[in-house]
């Protein structure tokens, strides 16, 4: 059974992940992290792999086209939803 993390815990994890790679930046949860240059194409792959491993979820191709996937706030909700669905 998958343990479900709170959206705020997930969001904090994502902010920390971005800050580790951009130490001089305080990422905004509502900002498009890709457009802001906080994550590049290789970073997205690394982020996806770490999220799937850390939160015990799997993304599908459709997830990557969602507006929620582009911000820390939206991504945290998406991860939380996937965890909840997996736990059912």
C-alpha positions, 0 to 999 in steps of 0.5 A: 500500500502506498503512503499518501503524502500531504500536498503541502509536504509534496510541495515543500519537497518540490521547492527543495528539489528546485532550490538544490539545483538553483541555490540563488532562487526562491521558486514560486509555487505558481510559477512555470518552473520550465519557462523560468529556466529553473529546470531544463529538459534533462532536469525534467527527466531527472525530476520525473524519475525522482518523483516516481521513486520518492512518491511511489507513483507513475506518470503517463504521457497525458500527465506531461501535457497537463497545465498542472504539471508546469508548476510546483503547486499543480505538480504537488496536487497531481502527485497527491491525486496519483497517490490517493488513486493508487491507495484505493 
